[in-house]
Amino acid sequence: MSNLFGVPHLEAFWASLDESSQQAVSSAIQKITDVKKRGGKVMVVTGSGPNIHEGVTTLIAELIRVGIVDAVSTSSAVIAHEMAGSLDRVFRVDAQALGMDMDKMPRGDVFEFTCMSDEEIAALKREMPLDDDLLERGSKLPKQNEIIKAAGNMAYPMGLRTERVAHEVMGLARMYGLPFETVAGWGCDEHTMLGAAAKRNVPVLVTIPQMIGGGAVGMSIGDSIPVSQRSMRISRMLADCDVIIESAVALTQEIHDGPFECYTGHGIWAWWSGQATYNLRNKNLIRIDLDSNLRRAVELNKTVQEAIDKGLPKTKAAKIPFRMEMSAFARHEGSIPIVGDIGKVWPLIASGVAKNLGIELEFLSASQDTAEGTAMREWIVGNVKAFDREKMLAHAKEYKIIGK
């Protein structure tokens, strides 16, 4: 697979980082290596858009395959995109010329169509009705542009298809008492996080703060299991892992401290009540982010903690824009802030850890603004397939509820 686009210019990616970020990347590689060598576990917390576009979610799928990543929490938008194949090619036409209701069209007054072959259209018709007249009219209009973007989403028919199949996935999830993500993974391509995780029995869950994207997928994820069960499942994932890597994601304080964490979080009353809790003490939080204020917040660790101890606002004490996720991260002794582009940082970390562990990776992502990144995105479009409904149903027939 990697031979299709070669190895990214890792030296150039390394040179693009400042000295502090280079040191942080080296430290992260060593921490992950040490944890894996002693049999520990690594969890990744991803946001949506950038992680899909930069090939990071596809890289994480590869890291799941080779046993480097042991758990993932992500957004409902990522789940929707992975179900549609991660990245796909679409073309846009003038929505008014297409005859659409302009009050319902998105900004820009365009309508998107998924670029699909006749064979793919025919296969989809066996699953759901398609508007042949709409497809024909769209094909005859001038294309405003043709682009690669996060799969499914606003494009017809794959965006609508993902919305519709989400309800069926949710039905099975509730029938079997499983999270939506688990059942969706049964039908997802093995080069997605969901598909790779399903094959290796690795947990993938949407976090509660990130359960608002992906349209019907997000709502179906929320309806599949109760919020309290989701919170407990995520807390168990975090408890099992020694390193937590946060990748272009917001509101992580509400993810990793949550209602059951007793070191930086609010788990004291859950513990007091006799519920299962966990502790971030002695774990490592690695965060990849473009905001240099995150590094500054960590440097101000003592100042931030003193403000909390005195009951004072952290923002005023630190004198920097203070995002919510900085609070626990900034105060944790095991935090490693990496200020840089995830498209460049992730392949550096992945290749470094794989080399240290003697593992050969078959896929390595690259920043989308490079030649390697362009070729990588084309590869994903051509090779990472959309959700296979029949594959999901076949797995569901064999799934045994007892003992699982």
C-alpha positions as CSV (number, residue, x, y, z in Angstrom):
1,M,0.0,0.0,0.0
2,S,2.7,2.5,1.0
3,N,4.5,1.9,-2.3
4,L,1.7,3.7,-4.1
5,F,2.8,7.1,-2.8
6,G,6.2,6.6,-1.2
7,V,7.4,7.6,2.3
8,P,6.6,11.3,3.2
9,H,9.4,13.7,3.7
10,L,9.7,13.2,7.4
11,E,12.8,15.3,7.6
12,A,11.0,18.2,6.2
13,F,8.1,17.6,8.6
14,W,10.6,17.5,11.5
15,A,12.3,20.7,10.3
16,S,8.9,22.5,10.2
17,L,8.7,22.2,14.0
18,D,10.3,24.6,16.4
19,E,12.8,23.2,18.9
20,S,10.3,22.9,21.7
21,S,7.9,20.9,19.5
22,Q,10.8,18.7,18.3
23,Q,11.7,17.9,21.9
24,A,8.0,17.2,22.7
25,V,7.7,14.8,19.7
26,S,10.8,13.0,20.8
27,S,9.5,12.7,24.3
28,A,6.1,11.5,23.1
29,I,7.7,8.8,20.9
30,Q,9.8,7.6,23.8
31,K,6.9,7.6,26.3
32,I,4.7,5.6,23.9
33,T,7.6,3.2,23.1
34,D,8.3,2.6,26.8
35,V,4.6,1.9,27.5
36,K,4.2,-0.5,24.6
37,K,7.4,-2.4,25.5
38,R,6.1,-3.0,29.0
39,G,2.8,-4.2,27.8
40,G,0.9,-1.0,28.5
41,K,-1.9,0.6,26.4
42,V,-2.3,3.8,24.3
43,M,-5.6,5.6,23.7
44,V,-6.2,8.3,21.1
45,V,-8.8,11.1,21.4
46,T,-9.6,12.6,18.0
47,G,-11.6,15.5,16.8
48,S,-13.3,15.5,13.4
49,G,-12.5,17.4,10.2
50,P,-8.7,17.8,10.3
51,N,-8.1,14.3,11.4
52,I,-10.0,12.9,8.4
53,H,-8.5,15.3,5.9
54,E,-4.9,14.8,6.9
55,G,-5.3,11.0,6.8
56,V,-4.8,10.8,10.6
57,T,-7.8,8.5,11.2
58,T,-6.6,6.2,8.5
59,L,-3.2,6.2,10.1
60,I,-4.8,5.4,13.5
61,A,-6.6,2.5,11.9
62,E,-3.1,1.2,10.8
63,L,-1.8,1.7,14.3
64,I,-4.8,-0.3,15.7
65,R,-4.0,-3.1,13.1
66,V,-0.4,-3.4,14.3
67,G,-1.3,-3.2,18.0
68,I,0.1,0.3,18.9
69,V,-3.2,2.0,19.5
70,D,-5.5,0.1,22.0
71,A,-8.6,2.4,22.3
72,V,-10.1,5.4,20.5
73,S,-12.6,8.1,21.4
74,T,-13.8,10.4,18.7
75,S,-16.6,12.5,17.3
76,S,-19.9,11.5,15.8
77,A,-18.8,13.4,12.7
78,V,-15.8,11.1,12.3
79,I,-18.1,8.0,12.6
80,A,-20.3,9.4,9.9
81,H,-17.3,10.1,7.6
82,E,-15.8,6.7,8.2
83,M,-19.1,5.0,7.4
84,A,-19.0,6.8,4.0
85,G,-15.4,5.8,3.3
86,S,-13.4,8.6,5.1
87,L,-12.7,10.7,2.0
88,D,-14.6,10.8,-1.3
89,R,-14.7,12.9,-4.4
90,V,-17.7,15.2,-5.1
91,F,-18.8,17.7,-7.7
92,R,-20.9,20.8,-7.1
93,V,-23.5,22.4,-9.3
94,D,-25.7,25.5,-9.1
95,A,-28.6,24.5,-6.8
96,Q,-31.0,27.0,-8.4
97,A,-30.3,25.6,-11.9
98,L,-30.9,22.1,-10.4
99,G,-34.3,23.2,-9.3
100,M,-33.8,22.9,-5.6
101,D,-35.6,24.9,-2.8
102,M,-33.1,27.7,-2.3
103,D,-34.3,28.3,1.3
104,K,-33.0,24.9,2.3
105,M,-29.6,25.1,0.5
106,P,-26.3,25.7,2.3
107,R,-24.3,28.9,2.1
108,G,-22.9,29.3,-1.5
109,D,-26.2,28.0,-3.1
110,V,-24.6,24.8,-4.3
111,F,-25.7,21.2,-4.4
112,E,-23.2,18.4,-4.1
113,F,-23.1,15.0,-5.8
114,T,-20.9,12.1,-4.9
115,C,-18.7,11.0,-7.8
116,M,-19.8,7.4,-8.4
117,S,-19.5,4.8,-11.1
118,D,-22.5,3.2,-12.8
119,E,-21.7,0.0,-11.0
120,E,-21.7,1.8,-7.6
121,I,-25.0,3.5,-8.4
122,A,-26.5,0.1,-9.3
123,A,-25.3,-1.5,-6.1
124,L,-26.7,1.3,-4.0
125,K,-30.1,1.0,-5.8
126,R,-30.4,-2.5,-4.4
127,E,-30.3,-1.0,-0.9
128,M,-32.3,2.3,-1.2
129,P,-34.4,4.2,-3.8
130,L,-32.5,6.9,-5.7
131,D,-33.8,9.9,-7.6
132,D,-32.7,9.0,-11.2
133,D,-34.1,12.3,-12.5
134,L,-32.0,14.3,-10.0
135,L,-28.9,12.4,-10.8
136,E,-29.4,12.9,-14.6
137,R,-30.1,16.7,-14.2
138,G,-27.1,17.1,-12.0
139,S,-24.8,15.3,-14.5
140,K,-25.9,17.6,-17.3
141,L,-25.2,20.9,-15.4
142,P,-21.8,22.6,-15.5
143,K,-19.6,21.5,-12.6
144,Q,-18.6,24.5,-10.5
145,N,-15.7,22.4,-9.0
146,E,-14.7,18.8,-8.2
147,I,-13.0,18.2,-4.8
148,I,-12.0,15.6,-2.3
149,K,-13.6,16.1,1.0
150,A,-14.8,14.3,4.1
151,A,-16.9,11.4,2.9
152,G,-20.7,11.4,2.8
153,N,-21.6,14.7,4.5
154,M,-23.6,17.0,2.2
155,A,-23.3,15.0,-1.1
156,Y,-26.1,13.1,-2.8
157,P,-26.5,10.1,-2.5
158,M,-23.8,9.0,-0.1
159,G,-24.7,11.6,2.6
160,L,-28.3,10.6,2.5
161,R,-27.3,6.9,2.5
162,T,-25.3,7.3,5.7
163,E,-28.2,9.1,7.3
164,R,-30.6,6.2,6.4
165,V,-28.4,3.3,7.3
166,A,-27.7,5.0,10.7
167,H,-31.2,4.1,11.9
168,E,-30.7,0.5,11.0
169,V,-27.3,0.4,12.8
170,M,-29.0,2.0,15.9
171,G,-31.8,-0.6,15.8
172,L,-29.3,-3.5,15.9
173,A,-27.2,-1.7,18.6
174,R,-30.2,-1.4,20.8
175,M,-31.3,-5.0,20.1
176,Y,-27.9,-6.3,21.1
177,G,-27.3,-3.8,23.9
178,L,-24.2,-2.4,22.2
179,P,-22.9,1.1,21.3
180,F,-23.7,2.2,17.8
181,E,-20.0,2.4,17.1
182,T,-19.4,-1.3,17.7
183,V,-22.2,-2.4,15.3
184,A,-21.1,0.2,12.7
185,G,-17.6,-1.3,12.9
186,W,-18.9,-4.6,11.7
187,G,-19.6,-3.1,8.3
188,C,-16.8,-0.6,8.0
189,D,-13.7,-0.8,5.9
190,E,-10.7,-2.2,7.7
191,H,-8.8,1.0,6.9
192,T,-11.1,3.0,9.1
193,M,-10.7,3.2,12.8
194,L,-14.1,1.5,13.2
195,G,-13.3,-1.3,10.9
196,A,-9.8,-1.9,12.3
197,A,-11.1,-1.8,15.8
198,A,-13.9,-4.3,15.1
199,K,-11.4,-6.8,13.7
200,R,-9.1,-6.5,16.7
201,N,-11.8,-6.1,19.3
202,V,-10.6,-2.6,20.2
203,P,-13.1,-0.1,21.7
204,V,-14.1,3.0,19.8
205,L,-16.5,5.4,21.4
206,V,-17.8,8.8,20.7
207,T,-17.3,11.2,23.6
208,I,-20.3,13.0,25.0
209,P,-19.1,16.5,24.2
210,Q,-18.6,15.3,20.5
211,M,-22.0,13.8,20.0
212,I,-23.4,16.6,18.0
213,G,-22.2,16.1,14.5
214,G,-22.9,13.7,11.7
215,G,-26.7,14.4,11.5
216,A,-28.7,11.2,12.1
217,V,-25.5,9.4,12.9
218,G,-24.9,11.6,15.9
219,M,-28.4,11.3,17.1
220,S,-28.4,7.5,16.6
221,I,-25.1,7.2,18.6
222,G,-26.7,9.2,21.4
223,D,-29.8,7.0,21.4
224,S,-27.9,3.7,21.2
225,I,-26.8,3.5,24.8
226,P,-27.6,5.7,27.9
227,V,-25.2,8.7,28.6
228,S,-24.3,7.1,32.0
229,Q,-23.3,3.9,30.3
230,R,-21.3,5.8,27.7
231,S,-19.5,7.8,30.5
232,M,-18.6,4.6,32.3
233,R,-17.4,2.8,29.2
234,I,-15.1,5.8,28.3
235,S,-13.8,5.9,31.8
236,R,-12.9,2.3,31.7
237,M,-11.1,2.9,28.4
238,L,-9.1,5.7,30.0
239,A,-8.4,3.7,33.1
240,D,-6.9,0.9,31.0
241,C,-4.6,3.1,29.1
242,D,-1.2,4.6,30.2
243,V,-0.9,7.2,27.4
244,I,-3.7,9.4,26.0
245,I,-3.0,11.2,22.8
246,E,-5.3,14.2,22.0
247,S,-5.4,15.1,18.3
248,A,-7.1,18.3,17.1
249,V,-10.0,18.0,19.5
250,A,-11.8,20.4,21.8
251,L,-13.3,20.1,25.3
252,T,-10.9,17.3,26.3
253,Q,-11.2,18.2,30.0
254,E,-14.8,17.0,29.8
255,I,-13.5,13.8,28.2
256,H,-10.6,12.7,30.3
257,D,-11.6,14.0,33.7
258,G,-15.4,13.4,33.4
259,P,-17.6,12.2,36.2
260,F,-15.4,9.3,37.3
261,E,-11.9,10.7,37.4
262,C,-10.4,11.4,40.8
263,Y,-7.1,13.3,40.1
264,T,-7.9,16.4,38.0
265,G,-11.6,15.7,37.6
266,H,-14.8,15.5,39.6
267,G,-14.9,11.8,40.5
268,I,-14.8,12.2,44.3
269,W,-18.5,11.9,44.8
270,A,-18.8,8.9,42.5
271,W,-16.1,7.3,44.6
272,W,-17.8,8.4,47.8
273,S,-21.0,6.7,46.5
274,G,-19.2,3.4,45.8
275,Q,-19.1,3.7,42.1
276,A,-16.1,2.6,39.9
277,T,-13.7,5.5,39.3
278,Y,-10.2,5.9,37.8
279,N,-7.2,8.1,38.2
280,L,-5.1,10.1,35.7
281,R,-2.2,10.2,38.1
282,N,1.0,8.7,36.5
283,K,-0.5,8.7,33.0
284,N,0.7,10.8,30.1
285,L,-1.4,13.3,28.2
286,I,0.0,14.1,24.8
287,R,-1.8,16.8,22.9
288,I,-1.2,17.9,19.3
289,D,-2.5,21.3,18.7
290,L,-1.8,24.5,16.6
291,D,-2.5,26.8,19.6
292,S,0.8,27.8,21.2
293,N,-1.3,28.9,24.3
294,L,-1.5,25.3,25.2
295,R,2.3,25.1,25.7
296,R,2.2,28.4,27.6
297,A,-0.5,27.0,29.9
298,V,1.7,24.0,30.7
299,E,4.6,26.3,31.4
300,L,2.3,28.2,33.8
301,N,1.4,25.0,35.6
302,K,2.2,26.4,39.1
303,T,0.3,29.7,38.3
304,V,-2.8,27.8,37.1
305,Q,-2.8,25.5,40.1
306,E,-2.4,28.4,42.6
307,A,-5.4,30.1,41.0
308,I,-7.5,27.0,41.4
309,D,-6.3,26.6,45.0
310,K,-7.4,30.2,45.7
311,G,-10.7,29.8,43.9
312,L,-9.6,32.4,41.3
313,P,-10.3,32.5,37.5
314,K,-7.6,30.6,35.7
315,T,-7.7,32.9,32.7
316,K,-6.9,36.1,34.6
317,A,-4.1,34.3,36.5
318,A,-2.5,32.9,33.4
319,K,-3.2,36.1,31.3
320,I,-3.7,33.9,28.2
321,P,-6.8,32.8,26.3
322,F,-7.7,29.7,28.3
323,R,-9.7,27.0,26.6
324,M,-11.6,24.5,28.8
325,E,-9.3,21.6,27.9
326,M,-6.2,23.5,29.1
327,S,-7.3,23.1,32.8
328,A,-6.6,19.5,33.6
329,F,-3.9,19.2,30.9
330,A,-2.0,22.3,32.1
331,R,-2.0,21.0,35.7
332,H,-1.0,17.4,35.0
333,E,2.6,16.5,35.5
334,G,2.6,14.0,32.6
335,S,1.4,16.5,30.0
336,I,3.3,16.9,26.7
337,P,2.1,19.8,24.5
338,I,3.1,19.4,20.8
339,V,2.4,22.6,18.9
340,G,2.3,21.7,15.3
341,D,0.3,20.5,12.3
342,I,-1.3,17.1,13.0
343,G,-0.6,16.2,9.3
344,K,3.1,16.5,10.0
345,V,3.3,15.5,13.7
346,W,1.3,12.2,13.4
347,P,3.5,10.5,10.8
348,L,6.6,11.5,12.8
349,I,5.2,9.9,16.0
350,A,3.9,6.8,14.2
351,S,7.1,6.2,12.3
352,G,9.2,6.8,15.3
353,V,7.3,4.4,17.6
354,A,7.0,1.8,14.9
355,K,10.8,1.9,14.3
356,N,11.5,1.6,18.0
357,L,9.2,-1.4,18.2
358,G,10.4,-3.1,15.0
359,I,7.0,-2.8,13.4
360,E,6.6,-2.2,9.7
361,L,3.7,0.1,8.8
362,E,1.8,-0.4,5.6
363,F,0.3,3.1,5.7
364,L,1.7,6.4,6.7
365,S,-0.2,9.6,6.5
366,A,1.2,13.0,5.3
367,S,0.2,16.6,5.4
368,Q,-2.3,17.3,2.7
369,D,-0.4,20.3,1.4
370,T,2.5,18.0,0.2
371,A,2.8,15.8,-2.8
372,E,2.8,12.8,-0.6
373,G,-0.4,14.1,1.1
374,T,-2.1,14.6,-2.2
375,A,-1.3,11.1,-3.3
376,M,-2.4,9.7,0.1
377,R,-5.8,11.4,-0.2
378,E,-6.3,9.9,-3.7
379,W,-5.4,6.5,-2.3
380,I,-8.0,6.9,0.4
381,V,-10.7,7.9,-2.1
382,G,-9.9,4.9,-4.3
383,N,-9.4,2.2,-1.6
384,V,-11.2,3.0,1.6
385,K,-14.8,1.8,0.9
386,A,-18.1,2.9,2.3
387,F,-20.0,1.0,4.9
388,D,-21.1,-2.5,3.8
389,R,-24.6,-3.2,5.1
390,E,-24.5,-6.9,4.1
391,K,-21.2,-7.4,6.0
392,M,-22.8,-5.9,9.1
393,L,-25.9,-8.1,8.9
394,A,-23.8,-11.2,8.4
395,H,-21.8,-10.4,11.5
396,A,-24.9,-9.6,13.5
397,K,-26.3,-13.1,12.6
398,E,-23.2,-14.7,14.2
399,Y,-23.0,-12.4,17.2
400,K,-23.6,-14.1,20.5
401,I,-25.0,-11.9,23.2
402,I,-24.3,-14.3,26.1
403,G,-20.8,-14.1,27.4
404,K,-20.0,-10.9,25.5
